[in-house]
């Protein structure tokens, strides 16, 4: 997981990611779907994170569309409102400033990959480990095993040794054990096969094997607990003091926890350090991700959103195993993967604060200063009246925003259909998160070189992201979510049936590829299905429940000590179940998305179970206007801007732009209808 996101084309141009990655103020995926970094704050401060109220659609009627005929905002009536995306085409959608910001995403993408995956190699234990018997240390390895360790299957026992007088046996010239000899658990520690893993990890050094073999998995779960707490904490920081301070803070805490890990001498010290590192997970990248997408014009968001994940994140994940292999020291590895996070302290001098957040705080002048700086760097010229209209719009929208903060996540459970949809989304996302993280951590159980296997599995991010970009707006969400999860499950089950080795590992990696697709669909689908008025809080709830499921993933992998096939068997069954459950959700492609609670209750009610979007005849639609001239729900845009919702889905903005007059009713009436 990395944080996973998807940006797609619509009539307004490419839009950015669904939510995925980490519990953050607007986060999804992430690997994968995540929207904005401070999203989980919705659960701490529901009023502050509530989504758009019912009257948010009041600017997009057919009569208004017929009026003004697509005039530029600078010349429009004073009553017209423009949002941030309306100004970007004037400033430059992907000029020098945006290209620099895009390149600045590289270190942060590497940070999140290091934070997420490094613990695998810090706690890596070779499959080959046996009891260390001091009396036999002068013998060759084969002789030590033959004399001191009982056989188990085709190899040697990991946790038992013979309970005999080895000194006497050596004096007598005995070199082969008698299987009838009594056995006992290892008495003086273990020795490890360094041809598999060329260094002692902390798990090997502190001997977290046999009866203590679960400790690395417990520590990984503690990491995810830290991710939940960190998402809530830095979500609050992001809303209170801004996105850049939250970005810096999360990276600094990750740096401190990572460096401290190198001096851990016990399980509890290690777990505490990893808990702190968990604070940085997703937050150390997602906030930067949203900041950059915010300043990139709609036509370029697909490129920026996907390439930052598909290239930067994938490259870091694929290189990490070889950093561990080359350093061959778990302490050096923690330092090498944690020290770069300190570079985030330079962010305030390199990355502008979120203009949308500044607007939400009433600091319009500072937002305009940033836009003028981008204008200068991009060598463009923006008419002064554009800035004036933008500032006037922000003032009007802020007043409407302040008067309309009254929904909570509880509203999702007040009506039957919306409640069922929400519960399905929670369960499906928990399954997707568990299956994804289970595949990530199961690479060491596939019977091949763990460094090579991890690299190949990580590389599947690139084709998965690319494939999804091409087909998601053609095939729809429902059947693609179902298909990718079921296929992931079938590949996992096939890997169980296949003989251990290359074939089994290849099938498991294909399962990872398929669940990558599911992960990227994940919270984008949720963001589209949930009504706008509770979207941010609903996605936050779903995202956090995904982290709860991720806490269980290490223990699913640990079940390999019971039987090697159990992890993939469980992941396979869960994948199939999650895919089937996806079919009970409504399709969102080419649908007007729900704005109010009443819309959410009725959404998809007229859809047929075996309806395929790609087989439907296209309905004639009015020719889309350029993004600069469009009419949209600007109240939705303002609040979505501050939460990152603008980038979640190619359909969310469309829903605001084509809302019918019937959807423009009071929030009280909507609630009563439900």
N, C-alpha and C positions, 0 to 999 in steps of 0.2 A: 502495500500500500503505500504505496505512495499515495499521495493525494491524487485522485483521478478525476478528470474533468473532460468535458466535450463541448466544442463550440461548433455551431452549425450555421448554415445559410438560411436566411429567410428574406422576406421582401424588403426588410430594412437593412440588409447586409448581414455579414457574419456576426454572430454574437458569441459571447464567451461561455464559461464553463458551467456545468452543473455542479452541485455541491459534492465532495468526496473526500476528501482527505481527512481532516483532523477536527476535533471539536473546536471550532473557531467561530467568530461572530457571524460569518455567513457561510460556513462550510457545508463536501462529498463525497468520492471517490472517491483513492487514492486514492493511490495510488492515487480510488481513485475515487467521482464526482465530488468536488468541494466548491462552494461558492465563496463567501467572504469569510475572512479569518476570524471574525469576532461573533459568528453566528450563535454559538451555544449560550451567549449572554441572554438570549431570549428566555431561557429557562430560569435565569437569575432575576431578570427584571422584565417581566412580561410586557408591561406597559411601554417600556422603552423599545422593545423589540417587536411590538405588534405590527402585523402587516397592514396593507392598505385598507381604508374604510370603503364602504359601499359607494360613496359618491365619487370615488376616484376615476370612474369612467366618464364623467360628465363632460368631457371635452371632445368626444369622438363620435358625434352623431352624423348621420348621412347628410343632413342639411349643412352641417359645418364643412363636411368634405366637399360638398358641391360649391360652397362659398369659397372664396379666395383663390380657387384654382391653382394652388401650389405656389403661392408667392414666397419669396425668401423671407425668413424670419425678420430680417432687418427692416423690411418694408411692411410687415403685417400690422394688423390692428393692435392697438395697445392692449386690448383684452386678451390677445393670444399669448399663451405661455410657451416658453421654450425651455428645454432642459440641457444638461451637459452635453449629450450626444449631438444636439443641434449646433453647438458651438465648435465642436471638434473639426468638422470639415473646413471651417474658416481658418483654424489654427494650423491644421495639417494633420492628417489621419495617421501617417506613418513616415514622418520626417526624421531628421537627424536626432531629435530629442527622443522620439519613440524607439528608434533603432538602438540608441545607447541604453535605454531602459530595458529593452529586450535582452541585450547582451549582459546587463547587470543581473538578469535572472539566473545566469549560469551558476554563480557560487551558491545561491540560495537553493537551487535545485539539487546541487551536490550536497548541501548541508542536510536536507531532509532525507536524502538517500542514505547518507552516513548515519544519521540519527536512527532511522528505521531499521536498517539492516546490520549495522556493525555488531550488535549484541549477539547475532548468530555466530560470528567468528570469534568473538571474545569468549564465548562459552562452549565452543566446539569441542566435542569429545570424540576421539577416533573410535570406530567400531571395534578395532582390535585393542583390547586392554585386558590384563590378567593380574592375578595376585603377584605381588613382589615378595619373593622368598630370599632373604639375605644369604642363607647358606648356599644358594645355587647361583649367585651372581657371577661367579667365575666361569660358569658354563656358557656355551652358546645358547642363543634364544631357543632353538629347536629342542636342545637337550633340557633346558629349564622347563619348558612346557611339557615335554614328554614325561619328565620325572615328577614335577610338582603340581600340575594342574590337570584335573579330570577332563575328559572329553565331553563335549556337549553338541550333539548333532554332528555336523561336518567340521566343527572347529573345537575350540577349547572354552571351558567355562570362564566367565568374566568375574564371578563373585565367589568362587570356591577354590580351595586348595586341599591337598591331602594332609591329613593330621598324622604325620609320621615323623620319625627322627631322621631328618635329611642328612645330618652330619654322619650318622652311622651308615646310612645307605651309600653315601659317597665313599666312605672307607671300605665298604664291601664291594665297590665297583658297580653298583646297580645304576642303570641309566634309563630303564623303562619302568613306568608305574604299573602296579597291579590294580586293576579297576575295582577290586574288592576292598581296597584300603579305605578307612573312614575319611570323611571330608568335613571341613569346617569353613566358615566364612573367612575371607582374607584377614590376616592378622596384622600385617606390617605394611599395608598400603598396596598400591598398584603400579604397574609399569605399562606404558602406552606405546602403541605402534606408530612411530613418527614417520613412517613411509606414507601413511595416509594423511596425517596432519603434521606438518614439519615444525610444530612448536607446542609447548604446553599452554593451553588456555587456562583461565582462572578456574574453570571447572575441573581440569586435570590437576592443576596445582593444589587446589583445596580438596581434591578427590570427591567431587560430586558425582559419584557413580554408585551403582548397586543400590543400597538402601537410601542413598542420598541423590539418586539420579533425577528425582523430580525437582530439585532445587533450581537448576537453570530455567525450567519452565515456570516455576513460581516467580522467579526474578523477571521473566519476560511479562508475566501478567501484572506485576507491580509497575513495570514500565507503562503499560496501557492505562493503569489507574492514574499515573502521573499525567498521561496525555489528556484524560478527562478533566482532571483538576486544572491543568495548564490551559486547556481550551476555555474553561469558564473564567479563570483568572485573567488571562490575557485578552479575552473577549471584553471583559469589564474595562481593562486598561485601554483597549482600543476605542471603546465608546467614550471613555472619560477623557483621555489625553491624546488620542489620535492613533492612527495605524502605524506610523513610523516608530513611536516609542514602544508600542507593543511588539513590533518586529524586532527591534533592538533588544528589548527585554527578554523575549523568549529565546533568542540566540545566546544571550549572555548567560542565562540560567542553564541552557544546554551545555555551554562551554564549561561552566563551573562544575556541573554534575559529571561531565565527561572526563575532565582532568582529574577530578577527585576519584573517579573510578579506578584510575591507575594505581592508587595507593590503598585500594580496598584489600583488607586482609581477612575478611570474614563474610559470611553470607549476608548478614544484616547490614553491614557497611556497604556491600555491593548493591543490595536492593535499594537502600536509601539513595545512593548515587544514581541508579537507573531510574528511580522515581523522579528525580530532578531532571534527568535527561528527557524523560517523557514529557515534561512541560513544553519542550521545544518541538515535539513531534507535530508536524503539519503547520503549526504556527510559524515556525522558522522559515517556511516557504510560502504558505498560502496567502499571507498578508501581502507579501511582495507580488505574488501572482495577480492578486486582485488590483493592487495599485497600478501595475503595468497595464493590465487590460483596460482599466479605467481611462487611461490616457491614450490608448490606441483606438483609432477610428473603427467603426463597425465593420467595414470591409476587410480589415486586417485581423480581426480578433480570432477568426478560425485558425489562421496561420500561427499567430502568437500563442494561443491557448494550447494547440496541439503540439507544436514543435518544442515548446518549453518542456513538456512532459515527455514526448516521444523521443526527443534527442537528448536534452540535458539530463533529465532524471534517469533515463535508460542507460546513458553512458556512464553515469556515476555508479549505478547499481551493478553494471557489468564489470567495472574496473575494481570495485571494492574487494572482491575475493583475492585479486592478485596483489593488492596492497597488503592484505593480511598475509598472503603467502610469501611475499618478498620480505616483509619486516620480520616475520616469524617470531613475534613477541607480542603477547596480548596487551601488555602495558604500552608499548610503543604504538600499537594499533589504536588504543583509546586516545592517546595524545594526538596522533596523526589525524584522526577523524573528528576530534573535538576542538583542537586549537584553531582551525579555520573559522569556526563560528564566531570567534572574537572579531573578525573582520567586519561583522555587522555593525560595530560601533561607528563605522564610517558612513553608514546609511544616511544620516541627516544631512550630510554634505553632498550626497550623490543622488538621492531619491527625493522628489517632492512629496509633501504630505498629500493625503487624499483630498482632492478638491471637493469631492462629494461629501466627505465628512466635515470639511470646513463649512460647506453650505448648510449642512444639517445643524451645525453649531451657531449659525448666524454670522459666521465670519466670511462674508461674501467678498470683502475687499482682498483678503489673503488669497482666496481662490482665484480671483481675477489676476492678481499679481503673478501667480503660477502660470496661468494661461498666457499672459503677456510674455513671460520668460520663454515658454515653449514657442510662441509666435516668433520671437526674436531669433531663437536657435534654428527654427525651421525656415527662417527667411520668408515668412508670409506676412500678409497685411490684413488685419481684421478691422472692419469699420467700427468706430467707437459706439455706434448705436447698437451693435450686436451685444457688446458687453453691458450696455445700459439695460437692454431688454432682458438679458440673462439675470442681471441683479434684481430687476423689478420682479421677474418671475419667481426667483428664489424667495423673495420677501413674501409674496402672496402665498406660495406653496407652503412655506414654513408656518404661516398662520393657520392654514387648513390642517396641516400636519399636527400641530399642537392641540387643535380642537378635536382630534379624532383618534385618540389612543385608548382603546377600551376592550380589545379582544384578547383572549388568552388561549393557550393550547387546549384547555379544557373544552372549549367550544367544538373541537373536533370530535368529541365523544358524546355529544348531546343528541344527535340524530342517527338513525340506524345505518343508512347507506354510507354516510361519511365516516361513521365509526368503523364499519367493516373495512372500508378502504384504508383508513389510517392503520388499523391493526394489521392488515395484510402488508402494507408498506413496511411497518416495523419488523414483522416476522421475516419478510423476504430480504430486507436489508441486513438483518442479523445473520441470516443464512449466507448471503453473499460475502459479508465481511469475514465470517468464520471460515468459509471455504477458501476465500482468497488468502487469508493469512495462514491457514493450514497448509496450502500448497507452497507458500513462501518458505515455511519452516520445515517442510517435509523433505526438502531436497537432500538432506543428509541421510535419509532412510532409503534412498533409491538404489543403493548398491554400487554406484559409480563414484568417480572422483567428485567430491562435493564442490570443489572450486570450479571445475568445468561445468558441472550440472547447474550450479547457481548462475553462472554467466549466461548459459544458453536460455535458462528459464527467464531471467531478467530481460533478455533481448526480445522476448515475445511481446513486450510492451509496445514496441515500435509498429509491428504489423497490426496489432490489435487496435491501437489508436487510429491508425490510418484506415483500416477496414471500417471501423465504426463511423468515421467521418463521412465515408462515401455512401453508406447505406442507411443510416439512422433516419434521415428525413425522406427516405424512399420506402423502406419496409415497415416503419413504425416502431414503437417502443415495446408493445405488448408481446408480439410474437418473437421479436428479436431477443428480448429479455428471457422469454421462455426457452427459445432455441439454444441460446448460448449457455444457459445454466444446465439444461438437460444434456447438451453435448459435453459440457465439462464433467457432469456426473457419469456419463457413459464412458468417457475416456478414463476416468479414475477407476471405474469398475473393471474396465478392460485391462488396466494396468495391474489390478489385483489378480486377474485370471492369467495374465501372461507370465512367463518364466522370468525370474529376476535377471536384471541385466539391461542391455541397451534397449530392448523392445519395451520392457516395463517402464523404464525411465522416460522413453520417448512418448509413450502414451500419457504418462503423468504430466509431462511438460505441455502436451497438447491440452490437457485439462486445465493447466495454468493459463494457457493462451485464451481458452474459452471464457474462463472466469474473469480474466482481464476485461473482456468485452462487457460482461455482466456488471462488473464494478463500475465501469465508465457510464453505463446507462443509469445505474442506481439512483442517486439522489436527483439527477436531472428529471427522472420520471416522477419522483416524489414532488419536486418543485412544481411540476406541471399539473399534477393531480390535486394538490391541496389548494383551497381557495386563497386568493391573494390576501385576504384580511388576516389569515393565520399562517401564511406560507412560511415566513421566517422561523416562527416558533415550532411549527410542525416539522420542518426539515431539521431543526436543531435537535428535537426529540429523537427523530429517526437516526440521526447521525450518532448521537450519544449511545443509543441502544446498539448500534453497530460496534462501538468500542467495547461495550459490555460483552458482546459475542466474541470479539477479538481476544478478550481476556481468557476465554475458554480454549482458543485455538492451540496454544502450547500443550495443553493437557490432552487434546485429541492426538497430537503428534506423539506425545509420551506413551500413548497406548501401544506403541510398537513394541514395548517391553513385554506386553502380554502376548501379542501376535504381530508379526511384521506387516500383515495385510490390513490390520484394523484401521489405521489412519486413512488410507485411501478408500477403504470400504465405507467409512463414515462420511468422508467428503463426497464420495460418489452418490450415496443415498441422499444426502442433504442437497446436493446439486439438482438431482432429479425432482425432489420434493419442491425446492424453491422455484424451479422452472414451471412446474405444474401450477403452483399457487399464483404465478405471474399471470396466468390466463384468466384469473378471476378479477383482474384489474381492468378498468376501462382503457381504451386506446385514446391517446391524446393527439396523435398526428392529424393535422387538418381539422382540428376541433377548436371551437372557441372555448378557451380555458375558463374555469370557474373563478369568478371575482368575489362573490358573496358566499355566505354559508348556505344559503338556499341554492345557489348555483352548484355548490359542491355536493349537496344532497341529491340533486337531480342529474348530475353529470354522468353521462354514459348509460343512462337508463334505457335509451332506445337502441343501443348497440346490440348486435347479434354476437353470439359466442364465437362463431366461425367466420367472423368478418376479417378480411385481410386488406389493409390499407393500400397495398401495392396493386391490388386487383380492382380497386374502385375506379370508376370513371371520374376524371378530374372535373370539378365544378368550376364554371366560369367565375372569375373574380375580377373586380375592377383592377386596372393597371396600377401597380404600386407606385407611390411617389418616392422620389429620392429621400434618403433619411433626413436631410436638412429641412425638407418641406412638410414632413409627415405631421399628422395630428395623432396624438397618443394621450393616454391617461397620464397626465403629468404629476398628479398626486401620487400615482403608482410609481412613476419614475423617480420622484424625489426620495420616497422611502426606500424603494428598491435600490436606489443609488447608494444610500448609506448602508445597506445591508449586503450589497453585492448581488442582489437578485437579477439585476440587469443582465448579468453574464451567465445565468444558470441555463437558460434554455432558449432555443430558437423560436419557441412558441409563446413564451410569456409576454414579450412585448407585442406580439401579434394579437394576443387576447385583448390587450388594452386598446390596441389600435382599431379593432373591429367590433368592440363591444356594442351591443344593440341598445336602443333606448330603454328596452324593458329591463335591462340590468341596472339602470340608474335609479335605484330606489333607496330609501333611507335605510340606515343600518338597523334601526328599530324594526322596520317592516320586514327586513330580511330575516332577522332573528325570529320574529313571530311566525314567519312562513315555515321556517324549519321546525 
